[in-house]
Amino acid sequence: MSPPPAACHRLGAIDEQEGGMEPREWVRSLEPRGVSARSDRARTLVICFPHSGGWAESFSTWREHIRRLDGDVDPPGVELLAVQYPGHGDRIAEEPETDVRVMAEAISAELAALDPVRSLLFGHSFGAMVAYETARLLERAGTAPAALGVSGARAPSAAPAVSHDVAALPDERLWRRVVELGGVDPSLAEDPELRELLLSALRADITAHGRYVSAPPVGRLGVDIRCYLGSEDPLVPGDVGPEWAAWTTGSLATRVRRGGHFHLFENPRDLLADLLRERVGAGSGAAA
């Protein structure tokens, strides 16, 4: 999905950073202003990790779906958070990070500082690698998430959906590939400003993904995993979900959903309903 389209929003973020502001935090709430991430009602935090080149705000469309599902969730009170990588979104003036482990260390440190509530991590594509590594660090610190959701991604030992060589493609070819995958709204695809903002971060993320899977972590996570795949995803086949079983001592549930690589934005309600279940059931499911 594309980042927020308003050029004034993008330029305003850049001006703030260039004005001498400190680097922004990694984890931010996507709830309306005035709603506290640590309110008495928020007993579950859903923390989202964007795809390569993605912004935290990409998940803002999930907010209304979660609100509608909130009454069906036990315990009630769910807040939506998302990670903003450096060089992305309102951190566009910062140097992008190309080491997943460095990213996870910073993110886990911020999450550990939050009030202890039930948390669910969800990472899409490249974000699945960052979410997995973050879950490992949180577990090591004694604050493991209740579950980990991964989407549009193979397990850490497998070759990434987008090869490391893609990062070296000329701007025009790389941009065309992103647009073809549905990563950018067609109405914004010809926006030169948007392209300039995204390509540097996109290359860094592709590099980070390749480095991580070339030297995957040792050991397994003790957290239940839910794996969501698109039935028409040209990058990640729908039958690779079982690969994740080797990366957790918990249970694995796989779901093949209708849609392409960005299925999570095409029909998020069913995915969220499944993710927010109190327990993860092992097994696989057909397209929904």
N, C-alpha and C positions, 0 to 999 in steps of 0.2 A: 504494500500500500504506500501511497505517497504521503509525505509530510504535509503539515498545514499549508494551504496554497497561498495565503496572503503574503505578498512580497513585503508589506510593511512589518509583518510579524518577524520575518526572517532578518530584515535589515535592522530592526530594533534590537534583536538579540545580539547581532554583531556589534552594533554601536556600544551596547552596554559592556560587552567584554573588552572592547578596545579602549573603553574609558577607564580601565584599571580595576574592574571588579575582580574579586577572587574567583578562582575556578569554581564552577557550580557543583553542587552535590550530584552524586550518581543516581540516587533513588529519590523519586518525587511522586507525590500524590497526584492522581488524575481526577480527584473529586473536585467539585466546585469550591471556589474560595470560601473560606469560613468553616469548612468541614475539617475537623482535626483527624489526622491519621491515627491518633491514639485516643479517640473518643471512647466513652464508656461502652458505646454500642458496637464499635468495630471489634469483633472477636476473631475475624479471619482476614488476613491480608493476602491478596493475590498480587504477586510481583511478576511483572512481564519483562521479558528480555527480547528486544527487537532483532530482526533479521539484518543481514549485511546492508549497510547504508540506511537502516531504518532509524526512526526517531521514537522517543518515548510516547509522543502524542499520537502515534499510529494506533495505539490501543484505546484512545479516548472514546471510540465508538462502542467499546465494550461496556461502558459505564451504565448505559440505560438497560442493557440486557441483564447485567448483574443486579441492578435495582429491581427489575421485575422478578428475578429469580430469588431475591433475597428472602422473601417470605417462605420459600420452600426449603431453605437451608437451615440446618441445625448444627451449631448454634447460629442465631440470626446476627446480622451485622457484618457485612463484607465491604472492605475498602479496596479499591483498585490502585495499585502503584505500578510504576514502570521505571526502567533503568534508562538513563541518558548517557550514552558513551561519549567520551571526549571527541571533539571534531564533528559532532552530530547536533542537530537542532540548535538550542540556545547555547550550546558549548562549541559552536562552529569555529570560534577563534582559537580553540585549543588544539594541540597536536594530537591526532588520532593515536590510539594505543594499538600495538600489534602483538601483544602478548596476552592470551586469555587468562593466564594465571595471575598476572598483575591486575587485570580488570576484576577478577573474582575476589582478590584480596581486598580491594577497595570497596567493592559492593558488600561483601560479607561483613566488613567492619561497620559499615553504616547500618546494615540490617541488625547486627548484634546490639547496636545502641538503642533500638526501638524497644518499646515495652513488650514483654514476652507474651505474644498471642499466637494462635495457630496461623501458620503461613503456608502458602502454596506457591511454588515457583513454576513459571511457564516460559519456555523459550522456543522461539520459532527459527528454524534454519540455523544460521550461525549462532543465534541467541540460545539455541539448545545446548551448545558447547559451553557458553558462559554460564548458563543456568546450572548445568551439571557440575561444573567446577565450583561454583558458588555453593551448591548443596553439599559438596564434599567438605568444604571448609566450615560451613555451618555445623555439619554433623560432628566434625572433629572438635569444634568448640562447645559441643553439648547443646546446640540449638537447631537441630535438624528440622527441616520443613516437614509438614505432614505428608506431602507428596510432591513429586516433580512431574510436570507436564512437558513433553517435548513434541515438537511439530515440524513436519517437513524436513526431517534430518535423520541421517543414519547415525549409528552408534559411534562413539569417539574413535574406535579403531579403524573405521571404514574411511575410504577416500571421501572428501567433501563433495557435495553435489556440484559445486562450482570449483573447478580445478584451480590450483595456485597460478597457473599460467594465464588464466583469464585476467588477473590483475594487471598484466602487462599489455593488454589489448589497447589500441588507440582509443581515445575518448569516444569517437563516434560509434565504433563497433561495440564497445562496452555498454554505452548508453542504450543502443538499439537492443542489446540482449536483455537488459533490465526491463525495458518497456515491453518487450515481447512476453516476458514472464508475468506481466501484470503488476510489477513492482512500482509503477508510476501511472497515475491516472492519465489516460490518453489526452485529455484536455490540457494537461500540463507538460506533455512530453516534448513540446517544442520550446519550452521556456528555457532560454540559455542560462539565466541566473540560477534556476533550480538545478540544472545539470552541473554547473560549476560547484555549487554547494555540496552536491551529493557524491561526485565522483571520487574526490580525495578520500572521504570517509569509507566509501565502498571498497576502494582498493585496499585500504588498511584492514578492513574486516575480513576480506577474502584471504589476505596474507596471514592474519591471526588464526583463522580457521585452519588453513593448511599447516601451519606450524604446530598447532595443538594436536591434530590427528596424526602427525608424523612422529610425535613422541607422546602418546596418550598416557593418562595417569595410571599408576599401579594400584591394584586393589579395586574393590567394588563398593558401591554406595549401599547403605542399609536402609534406603528409602523407597517406598513404592513408586513405580513409574507408570504414567499413562502416555502412550505414544499415539499421536494423531497424524494421519497421512491422507493426502488428497488422491482420490481415485484417478484423476487426470493430471497429476503432477508430472511434468516432463523431466524433472530433475531427480526426484526421489521415488522409486517404485513403491507401490502399495504393499509389497510383500516383504519389506525389510524390517518391519516392526520387531519381529522376534530377536533381531540382533541385540536389542537393548537388554535382553534377559541376562546376558553375560556381564552386565555392568551394574547389577544390583542384587543384593541378597533378599530384597523385598519382592513383592509381586509385580508382575507386568501386565498391563491391559493395553491392547492395541485396538485402535478404531480407524477404519478406512472410511473417509467421509467424501461425499460428492464435492468435486471442485478441483482446482489446480493447485499450484504451489502456495497460493495465498488463500486457500480454502478457509482459513481461520477468520478472515474478514468477510468472506462471502456469506457465511451462515454461522455466526458465532454462538447463537443461543444454545443449540444442542451440545456444542463443545463445552460451553461454560457449565451447563447443567451437569454434564458428566464429570468435569473437573472438580466441581464443588461438592460432589458426593462425599459423605463422611469417610467412606472407606473405599479403597481401590480393590476391585475384583479382578482376579487373574483371568486371562483369556483374550479372545479377539472378537471384534465386531465388524459387521458389514457396513457399507456406506450408509450414512444418515443424512 
